């Protein structure tokens, strides 16, 4: 017997409602899986920002496990070495490393980007374009440093040489920080790099979310003025200048983290007495307008003693904790340990010591992360792909040759990615992900 029409309509309505409910439930389950995924954020590529003492990405906290490879631009210039750039990003991405710090400078030397003030080699610039493009391809963000304190790749001494060639009366490499002409040279370089239109992606650098942050200078020191006033004035001027061109990206100084004259109660944390005399001042320097996060380096084998010892590990713990505390209590910004490592050439070096030092830095970041603190992440020094051993200065890390290192890095990436997920942040570990994290 046939079903009356009105019952057929009712059945159809109920069926449609049922299917709609199933679709909604399925979508909710799908969303929950995405939000609770222990991997990266929902597929997006927006600029990293900061809110208070945390990095933020798409409204969520973003903690960094990253690395340094300074020579990427130079390798990208030559077709024979360019594949090594891709290799670095591929290997880094495979172990969850999400940020790379590299040089956006090479002043007046072999394969110079800047051959003389405001004169650039387009082929080298195209090499940097390739680095930025490949980083995007492998979803690795970049911290681009704009000049070196040291002579490698030109640095401030090259700016002084240019100044002397132009007839300036200069007596010290530290005149880089104070002479108006040399400051104008640096500003010109900043303007050129930030306004560069990538020849591969057609995106202007200052608009490219692939770039995590700009760095004013690698490891600034001004030994001619231990008071720190000369370097402080330079940072104040250049931070505002960078922000006037690019207010979108984050900015850091590039400091090693030494405490100076403004905080005599903090110099006890310095690795040696000399650190107080190099013209840097961690807290004072990072209270400057335009600086978004603090940077710290960690080299006990260079700063304390070349022969490794347990004292190095103790120093790492106190050094990292002091800077996390300062970032929270005085600066109100994230702090990133942007270089740390140990040389295999050190007397007494062994793999277990290296792993212990690495794990100590990682643990300091995790301890801060667990309580929503200012420890924003760390960048190990330095990642090399196979076939680049000839450039190794003792610090090169080749993952394929070191399974234990790969495991430690991957584990740190996994832990931080759990915190980076929206689920973990919103529910404060009240869901099952809490137990997953504690298993590591």
N, C-alpha and C positions, 0 to 999 in steps of 0.2 A: 504494500500500500504506500502511496507517495506521501512525502512529508509536506504539510501545509506550507504555503509561501512565507507566512510570517515567521514560522519556525526555521525555515531555511535561512531567512535574513538574520535571525537571531544567532543561528549557528555560525553563519559567516562572520558576524560581528565578533562573537566570542573567539573564533579562530584567529581573526586579525589581531584582537587584543592580546591573545596568547602569544602570537608570533612577535608582536611588538614588545611584550614583556621579556620574551627570550632574548630579543635583540638588545634591549636595554641592559639586561643582566650580563650578557656577553660583553657588551661595551664596558660596563663597570669592571668586570673581571679583567678585561684587557688593559684598562687604564690602571688598575691596581698593580698588575704585573709590571707595567711600565714604570710606575712610580716607585715600586719596591725593587726594581732591578738593581743589582749590585754593580752594574756597569756604568757607562756614562749617562749624562742627562738625555732626556728626550731629544731626538735628532734636531739640533739647532746649532747655529754658529753665530752667536752674538758676542759682543765685547764683554770681557770680564770687568767688573766694577768692584768697588769696595764699599762696605757699609760698616761703620765703626771699626772694629778690629778684625773683620773677616772679609775675605774676597767673596764676591757674589757673582753667580752666573744664572741668568734667567730667574732671578728672585730666590735662588738657593745658595747656601754656602758652597764654596769651591775650594777644596784643599788640594795642594799641588805636590805631586811626585814627579820630579823632572831631572834634567841633566844639562851639562855644558858640552858643547863642541864648538870651539872658537873659530875654526878654520873653514867653515862651510862655504863662505862666499868665494874664497880663493880656489877651492876645489871645483866650484861650480863654473868657473871661467873656462876651464879646459875640458873639452869633450872627453878626453881620456880618463879624467878623474871625477867628472860630474856624477857618474853612477854611485860613487861613494856617499854622496849627499843623500841620495834616495835610500841607500843601505842603512845609514844612520837612523833616519826617521822610521824606516820599516822595523828595524830591530827594537828601537825605543818603544814604538807603538805596541809591539808584540808583548812587552812586559809592563804595559800600562803607563809608561812615562808620558806625561801630557804637556810639558813645557820644556822648551830648549832655550838656553841662553847662548848667544853667539855675537860675533863682532859685526857691526855695521860701519866699520872704519878700516882703513889701511892707508896710512898717510905717507906719501913721498917715497915709498920703498918698492920692492919687487911686486908687480901686479897691484900697484897702488890704486885704490878707489879714487882718492883725492891726490892728484899728482902735484898740485900746488894750490894755494888758497883759491877756492871756488873754481878750480879746473878739474874735471872728472874724466875718468876713462869709462866710456859708455859700455864697453864689453864687460868690465868688472861690475858695473852697476847691473847689467843684465844677469850676471852671476848671482847677485843678491836677489834680484827678481825671482830667479829660479828657486833659491832657498825658501823664500816666502811662499811661492806657489807649491813646492813640494811639502812644506810643513802643513799647509792647508789640506793637501791631498791625504796625508796620513793623520790628520786631526791632531797635530802637535802645534801648540801656540809658541810664540817666540818672545823672548826678552832681547831687545836689540840695544847693544851698548854703543855709544857714540864717539868715544875717544878713550885712549889708554893713558894711565898715569906713567906707565913704563915705556921703555924704548921699543919694545916689540910692536910691530905694525905701525911704527911711527911715533904715536903718542905725543905727549905735551912737549917733548924735546924737539920733535919735528916742527911743531908750531913755532918754537923759539928759533930754530934754524931759518925758517921762512922769514921770521921777523928780522933777524940779523941780516939776511940777504936783502931785505927791503930798507936797510939802513937804520934800524931801530937800535937804541942803546940798551941792550939786555945783558944781564949779568948772571942769571940763574934760570934753570928750567921752571922754577916756580913763578917766574914772570908770566907764565901762561895764565895764571889765575888773576893777575893784577893789571897787566898792560892792556889798555883799551883796544889797541889794534889786534892783539892776539885774541882778545875776547870777541872781537868782531869776526875774526876768522872762524872761530868755533861756532858762533851764531849762524854764520853763513852755511856752514856744514849742516847744522841742525835743520835749518830751513830747507836746504836742498833734499835731505833724506826724507823728512816728514812730508814734503810736497811731491815726492817722487811718485809718478804713475807707473805701476808695474806693467812692463811690456808684455807679460804673459796673461795676467788676469784683468788688466785694464782698471785696476782698483788703486786709488791713491793710498799710499802707506798710512797716512793719518786717518783714513776711513776703513782700514782693513782689520776686521776682528781677529784675524790670524795672529796679529801682534798683541801679545799680552800686556807689554809695558815697554817704555823707553828707560834706558839707564844713562845718566848724565856722563859718567866716567868710571872706568874699571879701576877700583882700589885707589881712590884719591888720597894723596898725602901731600903735605906742604911743610917740609921740615924746616924751611927758613923762617916759619912763623909758628912756633909751638903754642902760641896763645889761641890759635885757631881762627882768628879774626879774618885773615886773608881768604882762607878757604870758605869760611862761612859766607862772606860777601859774594863770592863767586857762585856758590850754590843758590843763594837767594836770587841773584840776577838770572841765572840760567833756568832755574825751575819755573819761574814766572814766564820766561821767554818761551820755553817749550809749551807750556800750557796756553800761551797766547796764540800759538799756531795750531795746537792739537789739544783741546780740552776734553776729548773723549777717552783717550787712553790713560792708563795708569802711568805713574812716574816714580822711579826710585833713583837714589843717588849712585849706588854702586860701592858703598863703603864696606870696610872690613869689620867694623863694629867696635873699634877701640874707644875707650872712655877717655875724656879729656878734662881740661881745666874747670869746666862748669860743674863737674860732678866729682869732686875729690873723694867722696865716700864710695865711688864706684870703681876707682882705678885698681882696687884690690882684685877685681875680676880680670884685668888685663893679663895677658900671658907673660909679659915682662915689663920692666920699667921704661924701656925704649918706646913702647907703644903709646905712652902718654906724651911723647915729644914729637909726634909726626904731624901735628896740626889738625887732627880729626877729633871729633867730639860727638859721640854717638847720639846722645839725647838732644843736645843743642842742634846738631845738624838736621835731625829729623823733625824738628818743630817748625821747619820752614814752610811757608805757604807754597802749595803746589806739589809737595812731596806726599805721595799717597801711601807708600809702605816702606818699611825699613829693611835694609839688607845687611847680612852678617856673613863673614867667611870664617872657616875653621881649618887651621893648619897647625896643629900642635907640633908636628915634626919640623916645621920651619920656624915657629915662634918660641918653642920651649927648648927642645933638644932634638937633634937629628936621630939619635938612637932612641928607638921607641921604648915605651914603658907603660906600666899601668897608670902612671901619673897623667899620661895623655888622655886616657879615657875619663879620669876624674875631672880633668880640665874641661873636656867636651861637655860633660853633664852640667857643670857649674856655669860655663859660658853660655850654653843654650838656654838654660833656665833663667839666667840673669836678663837676657835680652827678651825673652817671652814676657817676663814680669814687667820690664820697662815699657814694652810695647803696650801692655795692658794698663799700667798704672800711670804712665807719664805721657805716652804718645797717642793712645787711642787709635792705633792703626795695626794692620797685620805686620808680622815680621817674617821674612823668608831667609833661610840659610842658603844663600845663592851660590856658594862654593864650599865644598868640603871634600877632603881626600887625604891619602897618605901615599908616599912614594915607595915603590918596591925597591928603590935603591938605598933606602934607609938601613943602617945597621940594625940587625935583629928583626927585620921585617919577616912576617909570615902571614899566611892567608887567614888564619884564625884571628889574628890581631886586626887585620883589615876589616874582616866581617864584624868584629866587635865594635870598631869605631863607627862603621856604617850603621849598624843596628842601634848604637847609642843615639845618634842624630835622629834616626827614624823614630825611636821610642820617645824622644823629647817632643817631636811633632805630634805623635799620637796622644801623648799625655795631655797636651794642650787641646787637641781636637776633641777628645772625649768630653771635655768640660766647656766646649765652645769658646776656647781661649784664642789668643792672638797668633799662635804658631800656624802660619799660613802654608808652610811647606818647605821643601828642600830641593836643591839641585846638585847632584853629585858631580865631581870633577874627576875625570871627564870621559865621555863615551866615544869609543873608536870602533869602526867596523873592521872586519878582517882585511888584511892587505895594507894597513896603514901603520904597521908596527915601526916603520922607519922614522916616524914622527914622535914616537913615544918618549916622553921626558921622565918616565917612571910612574906617572899617574894614570896612564891610559888604561881604560877598562874595556876589554873585548869580551862580550857576553858569551859568545860561542866557546870561549876557552875557559870559562869560569861558571859552571853550573850552580855552585852555591851562591854566587853573587846574583845570578839571574833569579834564583828562588827568593832571596831576601828582597830584591827590588819588586818582584811580582807580588809578593805577600804585602808589602807596603802599599802598592797600588790598589790591591783588592780591598784592603782595610779602608783606605781613604775614599775609594769609590763608594763604599757602603755609606760613609758619612755624607758623601756628595749627593746621594739619592734623596729625592723629595720625601719618600716614605720615612726614611730614618730620621729626617729632620722634623717632620710634622708630628710624628707619633712618639718622638723621643725614646725610641727603642722599646716601645710597648708591644710591638709585633714580633713575629718569629725571627726577624732579621737580627734582633738583639742576641739571640742564642747563636746564630750563624757567626756573628762577629766574635763572640767570646770563645768560639771553637779554635780561633787562630792563635 
